[in-house]
Amino acid sequence: MVPFASMTLGEDPVPLVPRIEPTFLPEPEPRALWCPVISVDDHVVEPPDLFETRLPRSMLDDAPTLVEDEQGIPFWVVDGLAYPLATPNGSAGRPVSEWVHMPQKYEDFRPGVYDARARLGDMDVNGVWASLCFPSFVFGFAGRRFSSMRNCDVGLTCLRAYNDWMLDEWCASAPDRFVPCQVPWLCDPTVAADEIYANAERGFRGVTFPETPNRLGFPSVYSEAWEPFFRACEDTKTVVNLHVGASGSVARPSSDSPTDVAVTLFPVNGVMAAVDWVYARIPIRFPNVKIVMSEAGVSWVPMVMERLARSYRFVDASDAWSSADPHPNELLQRNFWFASIEDPSAFQVLALIGDDRVMIESDYPHADSTWPDTQSLIADELGHLPSNVIRKIAYGNAATLYRHPVPPPEWLQRSVVGAQSV
């Protein structure tokens, strides 16, 4: 046991409050299947033995370790700093009043938060055929914790262990139900590229990447340093997922802005990242790269297209474009995909965005999640669309992009939309 008083807590913009005994809502009944979903943004809480069974003994003392305080509350200790399994890592199934930022034990979460087999049951309840899972808050949505470790050799070995666990245990528990997504090595783009090539051979279809890596002390996306990494992603058709907050921060206009402000402004982070990546000319340098704006929403896309068009009118005075370059909107519509948790207005102007560019995310088990009612939400938002377009948005676009199996006939036959003719 490590006494809580001796721990140094890692950085966190939201202060912890004392843990309380959890209240669990009644188990939800399986929802009627309106249309199967491939959710392109969900999350996991990593198992306690993630590293101790996958690292050589010589590295274990420097690896992330799960320890308990005197009350039995677990903390991940990385380079001497302690990170709790706070409630936002797995709010699903708990009353909203308990979604405050407090440390949790594993048993304070639904088993589906950290157990792949239990996750399948929660996916079945929600009509989610397949799921792409990002890391927890502890390790960062792009695994930034590994690349910031003091000992780079240990950090890289831990990152490889994480990817081994994601592929060989989490995804291997039900290969048709999970989309393999790796975390990248940020300290050396050449090593990162080697990992992409090797992991593509193993079966990974995506990689999560920080929207603004320079905020983490690494080269910006404008730098040529990332050329090997993006080339590898392009060569292997590995999808680059830019999850809001993967760079370690989200928009907070004032130092006093509450968490509610940051949550409300999540799409603003997507706006900034998409525009920045366009102007960094990544889609020009790598015309076949595929980029997903994860948990950034969709409703803002027409506005950004309007602003890009206006900016391009002044191309002769631009320090970013020449008249010989493609129109920036061509790049946005060719190389970017957008993920929706709840975007009612976006589906009223889908012709402006493109029905082959939008996918669905349930964000299980976070507070933003639509679980267990994703089916009723997408029925409300997509119900006015033709059935073939609904199927594309709910699962078809994701299946094509990530090269993942579509829902099997038995799922489609019992779904409302799947039973309709095209």
C-alpha positions in Angstrom: 0.0 0.0 0.0 1.1 3.5 -0.8 -0.3 6.1 1.7 -2.3 8.7 -0.1 -0.5 11.5 1.6 2.8 10.5 0.0 1.3 10.6 -3.5 1.8 13.6 -5.9 -1.2 13.9 -8.1 -0.6 14.5 -11.8 -1.9 17.6 -13.6 -5.6 17.8 -13.8 -7.7 20.9 -14.6 -10.6 19.6 -12.5 -10.0 19.1 -8.7 -10.9 15.8 -7.2 -13.6 15.5 -4.6 -13.8 12.6 -2.1 -15.1 9.3 -3.4 -18.6 8.2 -2.4 -20.1 4.8 -2.6 -21.5 4.4 -6.1 -25.2 4.2 -7.1 -26.0 2.0 -10.1 -29.1 2.6 -12.2 -31.3 -0.4 -13.1 -29.9 -2.6 -15.8 -31.3 -1.3 -19.1 -33.5 -3.5 -21.3 -32.2 -4.1 -24.8 -33.4 -1.3 -27.1 -35.3 -1.9 -30.2 -32.9 -2.1 -33.1 -33.7 0.8 -35.5 -30.3 0.5 -37.4 -27.1 -1.2 -36.4 -24.2 1.2 -35.6 -20.5 1.1 -35.9 -19.4 3.5 -33.2 -16.2 5.2 -34.2 -15.5 6.7 -30.7 -15.7 4.7 -27.5 -13.3 4.4 -24.6 -11.7 1.8 -22.3 -10.3 1.7 -18.8 -7.1 -0.3 -18.9 -6.6 -3.4 -16.7 -4.5 -3.3 -13.6 -1.9 -5.8 -15.0 -1.5 -4.1 -18.3 2.3 -3.7 -18.1 3.4 -6.2 -15.4 2.7 -9.2 -17.7 4.1 -7.6 -20.9 7.4 -5.9 -19.9 10.8 -7.4 -19.1 11.5 -7.4 -15.3 14.3 -4.9 -15.8 11.7 -2.2 -16.8 9.0 -2.9 -14.3 10.3 -0.5 -11.7 10.1 2.4 -14.2 6.8 1.3 -15.8 3.3 2.7 -14.9 2.1 0.9 -11.9 -1.3 0.6 -10.3 -1.2 1.3 -6.5 -3.9 1.7 -3.9 -4.1 4.4 -1.2 -5.0 3.5 2.4 -8.7 3.3 1.4 -8.1 0.9 -1.4 -8.6 3.5 -4.1 -6.4 2.7 -7.1 -4.1 5.3 -8.8 -1.9 4.8 -11.8 1.6 6.1 -10.9 3.7 7.2 -13.9 7.1 8.7 -13.2 6.2 9.4 -9.6 2.9 11.2 -10.4 -0.4 9.6 -9.4 -3.5 9.6 -11.7 -6.9 8.4 -10.5 -9.5 6.4 -12.3 -11.8 9.4 -12.0 -15.6 9.1 -12.6 -15.5 10.6 -16.1 -13.6 7.5 -17.3 -16.8 5.5 -16.9 -20.0 7.5 -16.1 -22.3 5.1 -17.8 -24.9 3.5 -15.6 -24.5 6.0 -12.8 -26.9 8.9 -11.9 -25.9 12.2 -13.4 -25.5 13.6 -9.8 -22.5 11.2 -9.4 -20.7 12.3 -12.5 -18.4 14.6 -10.5 -14.6 14.3 -10.7 -13.9 11.8 -7.9 -11.5 8.8 -7.7 -13.1 5.4 -8.3 -12.4 1.8 -7.7 -12.8 -0.6 -10.6 -16.0 -2.0 -9.0 -17.4 1.6 -9.1 -17.7 1.2 -12.9 -19.9 -1.0 -14.9 -18.0 -4.1 -15.9 -18.4 -3.1 -19.5 -16.1 -0.1 -18.9 -13.0 -2.3 -18.5 -14.0 -5.9 -19.5 -14.3 -6.7 -23.2 -16.9 -9.5 -22.8 -19.1 -7.3 -20.6 -18.7 -4.5 -23.2 -20.2 -6.7 -25.8 -23.4 -7.0 -23.7 -23.6 -3.2 -23.3 -23.1 -2.9 -27.1 -25.9 -5.4 -27.8 -28.2 -3.4 -25.5 -27.5 -0.3 -27.5 -27.6 -1.7 -31.0 -23.8 -1.1 -31.6 -22.5 -3.8 -33.9 -18.8 -2.7 -33.7 -16.7 -0.2 -31.7 -13.4 1.7 -32.0 -12.0 2.3 -28.5 -9.7 5.1 -27.4 -7.6 5.0 -24.2 -8.7 6.4 -20.9 -8.1 9.9 -19.6 -5.2 8.4 -17.6 -3.0 7.6 -20.6 -4.5 10.2 -22.9 -6.7 9.8 -25.9 -3.6 9.5 -28.1 -1.4 7.7 -25.5 0.6 10.9 -24.8 1.6 9.6 -21.4 3.9 7.1 -22.9 5.8 9.6 -25.1 6.3 11.9 -22.1 7.9 9.3 -19.8 11.4 10.1 -18.5 12.9 6.9 -19.8 12.2 6.8 -23.5 13.0 3.1 -23.8 10.5 2.2 -21.1 8.0 4.6 -22.7 8.2 2.9 -26.1 8.1 -0.5 -24.6 5.0 0.4 -22.6 3.4 1.9 -25.7 4.0 -1.4 -27.5 2.6 -3.3 -24.6 -0.6 -1.1 -24.7 -1.0 -1.8 -28.4 -0.4 -5.5 -27.8 -3.1 -5.5 -25.2 -5.6 -3.6 -27.4 -5.1 -6.0 -30.4 -4.4 -9.3 -28.8 -6.8 -9.1 -25.9 -9.4 -6.4 -26.2 -10.1 -6.7 -29.9 -9.2 -10.4 -30.2 -12.0 -11.2 -27.7 -14.5 -10.5 -30.6 -12.6 -9.5 -33.8 -15.8 -8.6 -35.7 -17.0 -6.4 -32.9 -14.0 -4.2 -32.3 -12.0 -1.9 -34.7 -8.3 -2.0 -33.8 -6.9 1.4 -33.2 -3.3 1.9 -32.0 -1.6 4.7 -30.0 1.5 6.4 -31.7 5.0 7.0 -30.6 5.4 10.8 -30.6 9.1 11.2 -29.7 10.5 10.0 -33.0 8.3 10.2 -36.2 10.6 7.6 -37.9 10.0 5.1 -35.2 6.3 6.0 -35.2 6.2 5.2 -38.9 7.9 1.9 -38.3 5.2 1.1 -35.8 2.5 2.0 -38.2 3.9 -0.3 -40.9 4.4 -3.2 -38.4 1.0 -2.7 -36.8 -0.8 -2.6 -40.1 0.6 -6.1 -40.9 -0.8 -7.2 -37.5 -4.3 -5.9 -38.2 -4.6 -2.4 -36.9 -6.8 -0.1 -39.0 -6.5 3.2 -37.2 -4.2 5.3 -35.1 -5.2 8.0 -32.7 -3.1 11.2 -32.9 -3.0 14.5 -31.1 -4.7 17.4 -32.9 -1.9 19.8 -32.0 1.3 17.8 -31.1 3.3 21.0 -30.5 1.2 21.6 -27.3 2.8 18.4 -26.0 6.3 19.5 -26.9 6.6 17.7 -30.2 6.8 19.2 -33.7 3.7 20.8 -35.1 1.8 19.4 -38.0 3.3 22.1 -40.2 6.7 20.5 -39.6 8.3 18.2 -42.1 9.3 16.0 -39.1 6.1 14.1 -39.4 6.5 13.2 -43.1 7.6 9.5 -42.3 4.6 9.0 -40.0 2.0 10.4 -42.4 3.6 8.6 -45.3 3.2 5.3 -43.4 -0.4 6.1 -42.6 -1.1 6.8 -46.3 0.8 3.7 -47.5 -1.0 1.4 -45.1 -4.5 3.0 -45.3 -4.2 3.6 -41.5 -6.9 6.1 -40.5 -5.7 9.0 -38.4 -8.2 9.7 -35.7 -8.0 13.2 -34.1 -9.9 13.0 -30.8 -10.8 16.2 -29.1 -8.6 16.6 -26.1 -5.9 14.2 -27.3 -3.4 17.1 -27.0 -4.1 17.3 -23.3 -6.4 20.4 -23.3 -9.6 21.7 -24.7 -10.9 25.3 -25.3 -11.5 27.2 -22.1 -11.9 30.9 -22.9 -11.2 32.1 -19.3 -9.1 30.8 -16.5 -12.3 30.7 -14.5 -14.4 28.8 -17.2 -16.1 25.8 -15.6 -16.0 22.4 -17.1 -19.5 23.0 -18.6 -17.9 25.6 -20.9 -15.2 23.2 -22.1 -17.8 20.5 -22.8 -20.0 23.0 -24.7 -17.1 24.1 -26.8 -15.9 20.6 -27.8 -16.9 21.3 -31.5 -14.7 24.5 -31.4 -11.7 22.2 -30.9 -12.7 20.3 -34.0 -13.0 23.5 -36.0 -9.5 24.6 -35.0 -8.0 21.2 -35.7 -9.6 20.7 -39.1 -8.7 24.1 -40.4 -5.2 23.9 -39.0 -4.6 20.5 -40.7 -5.9 21.8 -44.0 -3.6 24.8 -43.8 -0.7 22.6 -42.8 -1.3 21.1 -46.3 -1.3 17.6 -45.0 -3.9 16.5 -47.5 -1.8 18.1 -50.3 1.4 16.4 -49.1 -0.4 13.1 -48.6 -3.5 13.1 -50.9 -4.6 9.7 -49.8 -4.4 10.2 -46.0 -7.7 9.6 -44.2 -8.5 11.9 -41.2 -11.4 11.5 -38.7 -12.5 14.3 -36.4 -13.4 12.2 -33.4 -15.9 13.6 -30.9 -15.8 17.0 -32.7 -19.4 17.0 -34.0 -20.6 17.7 -37.5 -22.9 20.7 -37.4 -20.0 23.2 -37.8 -18.7 21.7 -41.1 -20.9 24.0 -43.5 -19.7 27.1 -41.6 -16.1 26.1 -41.9 -16.6 25.4 -45.6 -18.0 28.9 -46.0 -15.0 30.4 -44.1 -12.5 28.4 -46.2 -14.2 29.6 -49.4 -14.0 33.2 -48.2 -10.4 32.9 -47.3 -9.5 31.3 -50.6 -11.0 34.3 -52.5 -7.9 36.2 -51.3 -5.4 33.5 -52.5 -3.3 36.1 -54.3 -2.5 37.7 -50.9 -2.2 34.4 -49.0 0.9 33.2 -47.2 -0.5 29.6 -47.2 -1.9 29.0 -50.7 -1.2 29.6 -54.3 -3.7 29.7 -57.1 -2.3 26.4 -58.3 -3.3 24.7 -55.1 -6.6 22.7 -54.7 -9.4 24.6 -53.1 -9.3 24.0 -49.4 -12.9 22.7 -49.4 -11.8 20.0 -51.9 -9.3 18.8 -49.2 -11.9 18.9 -46.4 -14.4 16.9 -48.5 -11.8 14.4 -49.8 -9.6 13.7 -46.8 -11.8 14.3 -43.7 -14.6 12.3 -42.0 -16.8 13.6 -39.2 -18.2 11.8 -36.2 -21.6 12.6 -34.6 -22.8 12.0 -31.1 -25.8 14.4 -31.4 -26.0 16.7 -34.4 -29.7 17.3 -35.3 -28.9 20.4 -37.5 -26.2 18.6 -39.4 -28.6 16.0 -40.8 -30.8 18.8 -42.1 -28.0 20.1 -44.4 -26.3 16.8 -45.1 -26.0 17.7 -48.8 -23.5 20.4 -47.9 -21.4 18.0 -45.9 -21.6 14.8 -47.9 -23.5 11.6 -46.7 -20.3 9.6 -47.2 -18.3 11.7 -44.7 -20.4 11.3 -41.5 -20.3 8.5 -39.0 -21.9 7.8 -35.6 -20.2 7.6 -32.2 -21.7 6.5 -28.9 -18.8 7.6 -26.7 -19.4 4.8 -24.2 -18.8 5.0 -21.3 -18.2 8.7 -21.0 -20.7 11.3 -19.7 -21.3 12.4 -23.3 -22.4 8.9 -24.3 -25.8 8.3 -25.8 -25.8 4.7 -24.3 -28.2 3.0 -23.8 -30.4 5.1 -26.1 -28.3 5.6 -29.2 -31.0 3.9 -31.3 -33.8 6.3 -30.4 -31.5 9.3 -30.9 -30.3 8.3 -34.4 -33.9 7.5 -35.3 -35.0 11.0 -34.3 -32.1 12.7 -36.1 -31.8 10.5 -39.2 -35.4 9.3 -39.6 -36.2 11.7 -42.5 -33.3 10.4 -44.6 -33.5 7.6 -47.2 -32.8 4.2 -45.8 -29.7 3.7 -47.9 -28.2 7.0 -46.5 -29.1 6.0 -43.0 -27.2 2.8 -43.4 -24.2 4.6 -44.7 -24.1 7.0 -41.8 -24.9 4.4 -39.1 -22.4 1.7 -40.2 -21.5 1.7 -43.9 -19.1 4.7 -44.0 -17.2 3.4 -41.0 -17.1 -0.2 -42.4 -15.6 1.2 -45.7 -13.2 3.6 -44.0 -11.8 1.2 -41.4 -12.2 -1.9 -43.7 -14.3 -3.6 -41.1 -17.1 -6.2 -41.5 -20.6 -4.8 -41.8 -23.4 -6.0 -39.4 -24.4 -9.6 -40.2 -27.7 -10.5 -41.9 -29.3 -11.4 -38.6 -28.7 -7.9 -37.3 -30.0 -6.3 -40.4 -33.1 -8.5 -40.6 -34.3 -7.5 -37.2 -33.6 -3.8 -37.6 -36.2 -1.4 -38.9 -34.0 0.3 -41.4 -32.2 -2.8 -42.4 -35.5 -4.4 -43.4 -36.4 -1.6 -45.7 -35.5 -1.7 -49.4 -32.9 0.7 -50.8 
